Amino acid sequence: MSTILDVTQLSLTQGNKALLNNIDFTVYPGELVGIIGPNGAGKSTLLKCLSGYIFPSSGSISLQGKPLSSYSHQDRAQHLSYLPQHSEPAFSFLVKDVISYGAYSHPNQNNADELASIIAQTNIETLLDQPLNQLSGGEQQRVHFARILLQNADIMLLDEPTASLDIGHESQLMNIITAQCQQGKTALVALHNLNTALEFCDRLLLLQQGELIAFDTPEQVLTPAQLRQLYHDNIRISRHPDTSKLYLTPLRK
Ligand SMILES: Nc1ncnc2c1ncn2[C@@H]1O[C@H](COP(=O)(O)OP(=O)(O)OP(=O)(O)O)[C@@H](O)[C@H]1O
């Protein structure tokens, strides 16, 4: 199968600090890839490079076999969507207008049915006529995710899309991403909740201090030895009694 994303020898240096150091990986269509790693590991920096929002110091990023830098803005927006970790609403845009910006890259398509379905899936029916900057953090996150879904790009780059969500909405959002990937979309999602990463992701890309430490199936990446190296004795590593999957919780000392 041909790849959808090829990252080769990607490095980014700011001052004398290497934020990303010789990162190599490839992603296939339909994959749900979790990007994990401790605070400051470089997850957001990597996603910003992949989105074209910032430029690497060296290395290359190919999207569907073509250099990312060769895409026009509109072309790129049709192939790739990006949900940043933080986005402060500067103006009091209405929720329904914010979502509609998702269709900006394909203005001639009639997407009324798709829009209605996305609004229902993300549970934002009652928010549509409200100003975005008067919503809670989790509500704003769901609105931005709805905008990304409407953009309908081949690859979604999502930076901690569940960070402000309650566990029910977290599950809903991850299941929507899973369904999208089953229909052929590809997702790269930065996550801190490792149980969520274990439950939903096909592969995990583990970063630490700007280095790619591992890129493999969740159980191959999150070995007890690796977890101890990353999080020391701050976590409890067990197996879930129902699923036998690895189960990680903060440890009270
Ligand atoms: N514009 C910048 N200039 C210099 N250093 C930066 C810049 N942006 C980020 N960094 C540094 O790069 C490193 C990686 O930051 P990044 O935001 O990518 O980490 P992260 O893995 O997403 O962390 P978190 O889990 O806390 O969100 C951090 O040490 C950060 O201080």
The ligand as an ORCA input file, in Angstrom:
! r2SCAN-3c Opt
* xyz 0 1
  N       8.670     29.016     19.640
  C       9.498     28.326     20.424
  N      10.747     28.730     20.673
  C      11.582     28.036     21.447
  N      11.247     26.876     22.058
  C      10.014     26.417     21.846
  C       9.065     27.092     21.036
  N       7.907     26.382     21.026
  C       8.114     25.301     21.810
  N       9.365     25.336     22.299
  C       9.996     24.312     23.144
  O       9.980     23.110     22.405
  C       9.767     21.995     23.255
  C       8.626     21.168     22.737
  O       7.423     21.907     22.866
  P       6.043     21.302     22.395
  O       4.998     22.326     22.635
  O       6.194     20.769     21.027
  O       5.898     20.074     23.421
  P       4.676     19.088     23.660
  O       5.215     17.710     23.577
  O       3.549     19.427     22.750
  O       4.335     19.424     25.170
  P       2.946     19.424     26.033
  O       2.648     17.983     26.324
  O       3.353     20.151     27.273
  O       1.895     20.117     25.241
  C       9.533     22.565     24.660
  O      10.739     22.427     25.397
  C       9.231     24.029     24.411
  O       9.695     24.839     25.474
*
